[in-house]
């Protein structure tokens, strides 16, 4: 049993299984990074977490754009919210846990505001389907 514990790989980027990202208040996710640069590993983990199917099901209108460079540039994730505020992560010196925790703390208030707005719209709704226009 001890031998199995010694040979199991340790993931230094996150120590516990992450919670599901709530993209309810998010409208746009833009990311840019050098794919094989050693300092972009946490940025790749953050993108995998943000764009997972479970997170995408919370808001299917999120637009995600990823630019992959091969010039050693600083990995960045720009998140735009419905109230037009922006959150910028420069992942060169950040761990995945730090980015995830900050995102979750930042989204709690914004998600509550969006939920209140949706509840208000539902209460004012007549129950009839509206014509779909964009």
N, C-alpha and C positions, 0 to 999 in steps of 0.2 A: 504494500500500500504506500509506503514511503517512497519507493522508487517511482511509482506512477505520479506522485505529487511533484517530484523533482523534475520529471520530464514534461510536465504540462506547460505549454507556453503561457507567459504572463502578458496580458495586454496592458501596457502602460498608459494608454490614451483614455480609457475609462474603466473604472473598477466595478461598477454595478450596471445592470441592464437599464438603459435609458428609458424614461417615460416617453409616451407618444407626443409628438409636437402638435400643438393646436394652431392651425393656420387660419383660424376663423377671421382674424383681423388683418391678415396679410394679403396684399394684392400682387406683389412682385418680388421675385428673388433673383438677383443677378450675382453670378460668381465668376471669378477669374483666378486662375492659378497655373503654375507650371506642374504638370501632372506627376513627374517623377522626382521632383525636388524633395529632399527629406523633411523640410519644414512645412510642407503642404499636406501632411498626413492627417492632422487634426481637421483641416478644412475639408478634406474628402469625407471624413467621418461625419462632420456636421452636415454636409450636403446629403449624404446617404440618410441621415436621420430626418432632415427637413423634407426630403422628397420621397420618403417611404410611402407605400400604398396606404397605410393606416393614417398617416398625417395628411396625405393628399385627399382622403375621403372627408376630412373635416372642412375643406374648402376646395372644391374642384375648379374654381375660377382663378386660381393662382397661376401666374405666368412665371416660368422658370427659364432663365437663359444662362448657359454656362460657356465661358470662353476658356479654352485650353491653350496655354502658351508654352513655348520651349525656350524661354530666355532667362529663366531663373527669377522671374518677377515675384513680388510679394503676393501671397494668396489672400484674396479678399472675398467677402460675402456681403452684399448690400441687400437689405431687406426693407421694402417699402410697405407701410401700413395704410389702412383705409383713410386715416386722418392725415395722410401725406407726410407723416414723420418717417424718418429713415434711421436705420440701425446699420452701422458699418462694423464688420469684424475684419481686422487684419490678422489673419491666423498664423503669422510667422512665429510669434512668441506666445500664442495662446494654446491651451490644451482644449480638447473637445469638451470636457466637463465644465470648464470655465465658460465657454461659449454657450453651451446648452443651458446652464443654470442662469446666466444673464438673460438669455432669450426667454426662458420660462418666467422669470421675475418680471420682465418687461411686458410680456403678453397678458398677464393676469388682469390688469386694469383695462387694457384695450379689448380683451375678449368679453369682459363683463359689459362694457359699453355697447359692443356689437350685439350681444345677446339681448340687452334691454331694447335696443333699436328694433331688432327682429320681433320681439314680443309686442312692441308698440304697433308695428306694421301689421302683425297678425290680428291684434285686437281691433284695428281700424278696417281690416279687410271685410268685404261683403261676402266672401266665400266663392265668388265667381272667378273664373280664370281670366287673367288679363291677356290681351293680345301680345305675343312675343315680338318685341322690336328691339333693335340694337342701334 
